[in-house]
């Protein structure tokens, strides 16, 4: 009996690659300076997601799950809270595994972070002889993945994002990720991933993977933001090196907007280290404070920008995404950190159902199936997107014959807009 295995084909922020041609109008920001007493900032939150107040004993880690919220703008990664309270000892993790794209937390009342809000990028994979241990590092929500390491028979991959670190080659070391956003954080983007390291020796050892980029978040309150704990959007470090180092991921983006920003905690958006601490390191991310009154008095790690509040300029739709939701009739849960997702005992064609969101129906979706040696065994163009709903969620079904043994799939989505 044959056994065919496929790792999950996941969202654009992880293994899906995206290419598009977009023409955007220039963005002009005009700051009008008013007397301090005349300025009052409103987050615009309608409170439809209620109060966010996770609880737990010291050391509790809670992965923020967007499916648990049903407010008016959740589909665009905008959460309308009344108040936000993260208590001491509790960590809330915003992971690219569960939330694709940058995040916007709006509050009608106070934001009080006594614990930890973690948007850090994951560390790159260590050097390995197993091709399927070359899993890309997972970014914080809104950040970008790190590149996987290579060996003489297979190239390393660069980090993702506009400032993605270069992949290592036989003659050139990999690069650390760089932050690709501007000082205003409009649009809001996270950190870029570091490039994968490269081992030129013919010994079957894939070198270190690059660290993932830190995530990106806006926290806006109509009253005040207090941080006595930590908000962490640091980039991930590269994995342990065999021959040549992988690059660290860059720091991400933290934008705080309120009538007062206070506290004695930590705001951090720095790059991760290269393999074994020897570089190349990821670049600094950005911490931006906008307040009509007090500014944060704690520790800030990363590039700092300060001003009175700008308009939030929130997105009207969520980020584009594409993922496989079932193979051969079996539901698939996106998770790029495990292998395998499914075992298929057939040599016949099977249905692979791909679901997209906020991607035009004119997009071209291509599936590439890599065999257990990392060689492209099958390339299939999926039929046009259809069955779209009012939330811009569409599906298409490709028929694929998987090779014998272990395999994994990558999907590429391209369009012109």
N, C-alpha and C positions, 0 to 999 in steps of 0.2 A: 504494500500500500504506500503510495507516495504521500509525502507530507509537505505542503507548500505553506510558507509563512510570509505574512506581509506586515511590516510595521505601519502604523497609522499615517495617513496622508493628512496633514493638519493645516491649521490656519496660516494666513500669509505672514503673520509675525513670527512663525517658527520655520517650517520647512518649505512652505509654498513660496515660489518666487513670483514677483509681480513686475510687469513692465507696462507702462502707459505713457502716452504723449499728451500733456495737458498744457493749455495756455491760460495763465492766470493774470488778472488785472493787477496792477501795482497797488500795494497797500500803503496808504498815507496815514500816519498817526500824528494828530495835532494835540498838544497838551496846552490847555488853558489854565493858567495859574490863578487861583481865586484866593481870597482871604481864608485863613484856616477855619474860622468859625462858620463859613458858608458852605463848607464841604461836608457832605454826608454820603457814604457809600451804601448801596443796597445790593446784596448778592443776587436778587431776583428769584430766590428760591420760593416755590409755591408750597413747600412742606409735604408734597405728595408721597414721599418715602418715609415720613415720620421721623422719629428720633433714632439716631444711630448710637447705640450704647452697648457694645459687646462686653461680655463679662467672662471671668474665669480666674482660676488661681494663678499665682505667680508662675511665669514660664509658659502660660497658655499661648499657642499660636493659632490664629484664626485666619483661614484663607478667605478673602473677600469674594463672595459668590454673587454675581449680578443677577442670577436667576431668582434670588430671594427677594428682589425688590420689584415693585410694580408701579412706580411713579410715572409721571407724565413724559419723561425724557430718557428713560433707562436705555432705550434702543440706541441712543447716541452717546452712551457712557456718561450721561449727566444724571447725577443723583440729587434730588431735591429734599434735603433733610430739614427738620425743625432745629435740632441741635446735634452736635457730634461730641461724644465723650469716649476716649480710649483710656481706661484706667491703668494705674501703675502695675507693671508686671505682665500686661497683656500686649501681644504683638499682633497687628493686623497686617497680613501679607497681600499685596496686590501683585499677582503673578501673571505673566504672559500666557501661562497654561490655561487660565480660567477667564481672563479678561483681555481681549485684544484691543490695543490702541490706548491713547492717553485717556486720563480719567478726570472728571470734574465733580468735585464735592461742593455743593452749595448749601449754606445754612442760613435760616432766618435768625437764629440766635447764636449763642456762644459755641465756639469750637475749642475743646480742651483736650490736648494730647499729653497725657501724663505717662503713657506707655510708649510703644513704638509703632510707627507706621512705616512698613518696610516695602519699598519698591526697588530693592537692589537686584542687580543682574546676577545670574548664576555663574558659577565657576566653570571653566572649560574642562572637557574630559581629559583624563591623564593618558599618557602614551599607552598603547595597547596592541596586542596581536590580533584582536577580535574585531573584524570590520563593523559589527553591529554594536560595539561599544563606542563608536564614533558619533555619539548623539550630540547635536548642537546644544550649547548652553542656553537655558531658558531666561529670557529677559524679564525685568519688571514690566508691568503693564505700560505700554507705550514705547518701550525700548526695543532693541533689535538683537537677534541671535549672534553668537560668535561663530566663526568658521571652524570646521573640523580639520584635524591634522591629516597630513599625507605621508606617503612613503614612496619609494622609487617607482612602484608600479601604478600609483594613483596620486593625483595632484591634491594638495591641500586646498581649502576653500577660504575666500576672504570673509571678513565679518560683514554683516548686513547693515543697512542704514546709509544715509548720505555721507557719513564720515567713517564708513567701515574700514577696518584695518586690512592691509594687503595680505594675501596668502603668501606663506613662505614658498620659496622655489629652491632649486639646487644652488643658485648663486645669490639669492636675496633673502634676508630675514623677513619674517612676518612683521606686520605693523599693528600698533595699538589703535583702538577705536578712538574717533574724535567726535565731539559733540557738534551736531549739524544745525542747531537752532540759532535764532538771533536773540539779542538782549531783551526784547520785549516778550519772548515766548509766544508770539503770534505768527504762524500757527504753533500750537503746542506739540513738541516732538521730544522723544526720549533719547537716550544714549545709543551710540552705534557699537556693534560688536567688534572684538579684536580678531585678527586673522589667525588661521590655523598654522601651526608649525609644520616643518617639513623634514623628513629623515631621508637623505639620499642613499642610504645603505640598503642593499638588497637583502634585508633580514626579516621582512614582514612586520616590522614594528611601525605602526601609525603614530606619528608624533602628536604632541599636545594640541588640544583644541583651544581656541580663543575664548576669552570671557565674554559674557553677554552684557549689553548696555543696561544702565539703570533706567527706570521707568520715568513717567512724566505725569504730573498731577497739578491741578489748580484747586486750591482750597479757598473758598470765599465765604465770608461771614458778614451779615449786616450789623453785627455788634462788635465782637472781638475774637481774636485767635490767640490762644495761650499754648505754648509748647514748653513744657518742663521735662518732657521725655525726648523722643527723637523722631525725626522724619528722615529716612535714609533712602536716597536714590543713587547709591554708589554703583559703579560698574563692577562686574565680576572679574576675578583673576583667571589667568590662563592655567591650564592643567600642568601636571608634572612633566618635565621635558625628557626626551630620550636623546635627541641630537641637537635640535634647534628650537628655540623658544616659540611658543604661541604668544599672541598679544593680549593685553588686558582690555576689557570693555570700557567704554567711556562713561563718565557720570551722566546722569539724566537731568531732569528739570523739576524744580519745585517753585511754584508760583503761589504766594500767599497774598490775599487781597482783603482788607477790612478797614474799619475805623481805628483799630488799635491792634498791633501785633506785639505780644509780650512773652516773657518766659525766660528761663535760664537753661534750657535744654540744648539740643543739637539739631542743626539743619545741615545735611551732608549730601554732596553730589560730586564725589571724586572718582577718578578712574581706578580700575583694578590693576594689579601688578602683572607683569609678564611672568612666564614660567619660572618657578623657583626664585621669584623675586628679582630676576635679572633683567627684566624688561623684554620687549618694549611695553611700557605701561600705557594704560588708557588715559585719555585727556580729561580735563576738568569739565564737569557739567555746570549748570547755572542755577543759582538760588536767587529768586526775584521777590522782593517785598514791595507791596504797594499799600500805603496807609495814609489816612487823613490825620493821624495823630502819632502815637508811639510806634517805634520800630523795635524789633526783636533784640534782646540784650544778651542772648546766649552765644554759643559757639557756632560759627558758620564755616563749613569746609566746602570749597568750590568757588567759582566766580560769583561775585555778588553784584546785583543791580537793585537800586532803590528809587522809588518815585511815589507821587500821589497816584491814586487809582486810575488806570485806563479802563475803557470798556472791556468786558470779558470776551466779547466776540465769540460766543459759543458755537460749536458746530450744529448744523441742522440735521445731520444724519451720522450714523456710526461709521467706523472705519470699515474699509472693504475686507472681506474675509472669505476663505474657501476651505472646506474640509470634507473629508469622506465621512458619511454617516452610516453606511452599511456596505458590507462585502458578502456576496453570496447569500443575501437575506439576513445576515447577522448584524445587528447594530454595533457600531464602533464608537467608543468614547474617546474623543481627542485627548491624547496624552503623549507628547513626544519623548517622555523619559522612560518608557518601558518597551520591552520587546519579548515575545511577539504580541500582536493584538488579536490574531486569529490564526487558526490552523485550518487549512482547506485540503480535503482529501479527494481531489478530482483533477483530471487533466483536461476537462472541458472548459469552455468559456464560462465565466461567472460575471454577474452584474456588480459593478462598483458604482454606487450612488454618491454623487458629489453635490453638496449644498453650498451655495454662495449667498452672500448678503452685501448689498450696496455695490454690486458689480453690474455693469450694463449687460443686457442680454446679447449684445454683439461681441462680447468677449470670447476669446478662443482659449479653451482649456485643453491642456495636453498632459497625459499621464506617462511617466517614464518609470518602468519597473526595473530595478537593479537586482541582479542575482547575488548569491552569497559571496561572490568575489568582487562585488561592487561594479560589475560590468552591466551596461544598459542592455538588457535582454529584450525588452518590449517597449515600444513607444506607440501610444494610442491617442488620437485626437478625439475628445469626447463630443457627442452631439451638441447642438446649440442649447443654451439654457432655456428652460421653459418652466411651466407650473409656478409662476411667480405670485406672491401674495402682496398685500398692501404694505408690508414692511420691507419690501425689496428682497425678500428671501426667495431664491430660485433653486431648482434642482435640474440635474441631467444625469443620465445613466450611461456609463461606458461598459463595454464587454471586454474582458481581459482574460487571457490564458496565462496563468502564473507559472514560472519555471520551477523545476524540482528543487527542493531544499529551501533554505532561508532566503527571503527576498524582502525588499522594501520598496516603497513607492514615493515618488516625488511628483507634485503637480505644479504646473506653470500656468499662470493666467495673464493674458495680454489683452490690451484694448487701447483704442484711441479715443480721447474725450475732448 
